[in-house]
């Protein structure tokens, strides 16, 4: 008997007993599934975990304390939304980030270091410069307020005093006079009489002027390198080559050799009046 004949004979045998095989498969499946279903019906259900619910609504206040609490929450949310602006306006961040931007532009690199690196470095340097002020604010205002030794208004007044002292040291009298002449306010007798809404804008424009002065000093050596490179290319008749393409590697090399980042940060720290 050949192999093909053996296969045909086996298929005929399977065809005759097809009903038996199907019934056996169904019986085995029922033996496996029915106990699992019965176990699932009798097993205790796991306890459900209650989810917290948050209800936000607007209702009518029944006493003045509720109005004061709502106003305090609104004021807190406003301060938190303006926190980045306050960080830029009343700290050394403005001067540092402007000078770092001038350094990148003077070298000629478009996006190196990237903006994220410059902002991160400016924040770290700002915390370093402002660390004495932060310690003073923490010791005079934050800790006594957390210990319930002073109220909220007293804590704000104590926290503003070190910041005002720092800003007064960096602000030019000319800038203060400018805002006094614009606002038509009477001239103060002492620094304590200067309102904060006049001090902050005067401080900001003083910071911008100082940052631009430092940026101008940083630009001079790189401009000299560009001029020398352009003169050499012109004398060689290579007028079609952009001078920045040739001078950029030399500017980076010189910046590395003189340890430019060290000099820049040192100049920044020395520019702040302690």
C-alpha positions in Angstrom: 0.0 0.0 0.0 1.4 3.4 -1.0 1.6 6.5 1.2 -1.2 8.2 -0.7 -3.5 5.2 -0.2 -2.7 5.2 3.6 -3.6 8.9 3.8 -6.9 8.4 2.0 -7.7 5.5 4.3 -7.0 7.5 7.4 -9.2 10.4 6.2 -12.1 8.0 5.6 -11.7 6.7 9.1 -11.7 10.2 10.6 -14.8 11.1 8.5 -16.7 8.1 9.9 -15.9 9.0 13.5 -16.2 12.9 13.1 -19.2 13.1 15.4 -17.4 11.2 18.1 -14.4 13.6 18.1 -16.6 16.7 18.1 -18.6 15.5 21.1 -15.4 14.6 23.0 -14.0 18.2 22.4 -17.3 19.8 23.6 -17.3 17.6 26.7 -13.7 18.4 27.7 -14.4 22.2 27.1 -17.5 22.0 29.4 -15.5 20.3 32.1 -13.0 23.1 32.1 -15.3 26.1 31.7 -18.2 25.2 34.1 -16.1 25.0 37.3 -14.5 28.3 36.5 -17.9 30.0 36.1 -19.2 28.5 39.3 -16.0 29.6 41.2 -16.4 33.2 39.8 -20.0 33.3 41.0 -19.3 32.1 44.5 -16.0 34.2 45.0 -16.5 37.3 47.1 -16.1 40.6 45.3 -13.2 42.8 46.1 -14.0 45.9 48.1 -14.2 49.1 45.9 -11.8 51.9 46.7 -13.7 55.2 47.2 -12.5 58.0 44.9 -12.2 61.5 46.2 -14.6 64.1 44.8 -13.9 67.8 44.4 -16.7 70.3 44.5 -16.1 73.8 43.2 -18.9 76.3 43.5 -19.8 79.9 44.0 -22.1 80.6 46.9 -23.2 83.6 48.9 -21.0 84.6 51.8 -22.8 84.6 55.2 -20.1 86.5 57.2 -17.1 88.8 56.5 -14.6 86.0 57.3 -15.7 84.0 54.2 -15.2 87.1 52.0 -11.7 87.7 53.4 -10.8 84.0 52.9 -11.9 84.1 49.3 -9.9 87.3 48.6 -6.8 85.8 50.2 -7.1 82.7 47.9 -7.6 85.0 44.9 -4.5 87.0 45.9 -2.4 83.9 46.4 -3.3 82.6 42.9 -2.5 86.0 41.4 0.9 86.0 43.1 1.7 82.5 42.0 0.8 83.3 38.4 3.1 86.4 38.6 6.0 84.5 40.4 8.2 84.2 37.2 7.7 87.9 36.5 8.6 88.8 40.1 11.7 86.6 39.9 12.8 88.5 36.8 12.0 92.0 38.0 13.3 92.1 41.6 16.3 89.9 41.4 19.6 89.8 39.5 18.2 87.5 36.8 17.7 90.4 34.3 21.3 91.5 34.2 22.7 87.9 34.1 20.5 86.6 31.3 21.1 89.7 29.1 24.9 89.5 29.6 24.8 85.7 28.8 22.8 86.5 25.6 25.4 89.1 24.6 28.2 86.6 25.0 26.5 84.1 22.7 25.7 86.8 20.1 29.2 88.2 20.3 30.9 84.9 19.6 28.6 84.3 16.7 27.1 80.9 17.6 23.4 81.0 16.8 21.9 78.5 19.2 24.9 77.3 21.2 24.6 77.3 24.1 20.8 76.8 23.7 18.3 79.0 25.4 17.4 76.3 28.0 21.1 76.2 29.1 21.4 79.9 29.3 18.2 80.3 31.4 19.2 77.5 33.7 22.7 79.0 34.2 21.1 82.4 34.8 18.8 80.9 37.4 21.6 79.2 39.2 23.7 82.4 39.2 20.7 84.3 40.4 20.3 82.0 43.4 24.0 82.4 44.1 23.9 86.2 44.0 20.6 86.4 45.9 21.6 83.9 48.6 22.3 86.5 51.3 19.0 88.2 50.6 17.2 84.9 50.7 18.7 83.9 54.0 17.8 87.3 55.4 14.2 87.0 54.2 14.0 83.5 55.6 15.3 84.5 59.0 13.4 87.7 59.4 10.0 86.9 57.8 9.5 83.2 56.8 10.5 81.4 60.0 8.7 83.8 62.4 5.6 83.6 60.3 5.7 79.7 60.3 6.1 79.8 64.0 3.0 82.1 64.4 5.2 84.8 65.9 4.1 87.5 63.4 1.0 87.9 61.2 0.9 87.9 57.4 1.2 91.6 56.9 4.2 91.9 59.2 5.8 89.0 57.4 5.4 90.7 54.0 6.9 93.9 55.3 9.9 92.1 56.7 10.4 90.1 53.5 10.3 93.3 51.4 13.0 95.1 53.4 16.0 93.0 52.3 14.8 93.0 48.7 14.4 96.8 48.7 17.9 97.2 50.2 19.3 95.0 47.4 17.5 97.0 44.7 18.5 100.3 46.2 22.2 99.3 45.9 21.9 98.5 42.2 19.6 101.4 41.2 20.9 104.7 39.9 19.6 108.0 41.4 19.0 109.2 37.9 16.5 106.4 37.2 14.6 107.1 40.4 14.4 110.7 39.5 13.0 109.8 36.1 10.0 107.9 37.6 9.5 110.6 40.2 9.2 113.2 37.5 6.8 111.0 35.5 4.6 110.2 38.5 4.7 113.8 39.9 5.3 112.4 43.4 7.0 114.5 46.0 10.7 113.8 46.5 11.4 111.4 49.4 13.6 112.4 52.4 14.9 108.9 52.9 15.0 105.5 51.1 12.2 104.2 53.3 9.9 106.8 51.8 10.4 105.6 48.3 7.4 103.5 47.3 8.0 100.0 45.8 6.0 100.7 42.6 8.6 103.4 41.8 11.7 101.5 43.0 11.0 98.3 40.9 10.9 100.0 37.4 13.9 102.2 38.2 15.8 99.1 39.3 14.9 97.2 36.1 16.1 99.9 33.7 19.3 100.3 35.8 19.9 96.6 35.4 19.4 96.8 31.7 21.8 99.7 31.4 24.5 97.8 33.4 23.9 94.7 31.4 24.3 96.6 28.1 27.5 98.2 29.4 29.0 94.8 30.2 27.8 93.5 26.8 29.5 96.3 25.0 32.8 95.5 26.7 32.4 91.8 25.7 31.7 92.7 22.1 35.0 94.7 21.5 37.5 91.8 21.3 35.2 89.8 19.0 34.6 92.8 16.7 38.4 93.2 16.4 38.7 89.5 15.4 36.0 90.0 12.8 37.7 93.1 11.4 41.1 91.4 11.2 39.6 88.4 9.5 37.7 90.5 7.0 40.9 92.6 6.2 42.9 89.4 5.6 40.3 87.9 3.3 40.0 91.2 1.4 43.7 91.4 0.9 43.8 87.8 -0.4 41.0 88.6 -2.9 38.6 86.1 -1.2 35.7 88.5 -1.2 33.1 85.8 -1.7 33.8 84.0 1.6 31.8 85.4 4.6 34.3 86.6 7.2 32.1 85.1 10.0 32.7 81.6 8.5 36.5 82.0 9.1 36.5 84.1 12.3 34.0 81.9 14.2 36.5 79.1 15.0 39.1 81.7 16.1 36.7 83.4 18.3 35.7 80.2 20.0 39.4 79.2 20.4 40.3 82.5 21.9 37.3 82.4 24.2 38.4 79.0 25.5 42.0 80.0 25.9 41.2 83.0 28.0 38.6 81.0 30.0 35.8 83.3 28.9 33.0 81.8 31.0 35.1 82.3 34.1 35.8 85.9 33.2 32.2 86.6 32.3 30.8 85.2 35.6 33.5 87.0 37.6 32.6 90.3 35.9 29.0 89.7 36.6 29.5 89.1 40.3 31.8 92.1 40.6 29.2 94.3 39.0 26.8 93.8 41.8 27.2 96.3 44.6 27.2 94.6 48.0 
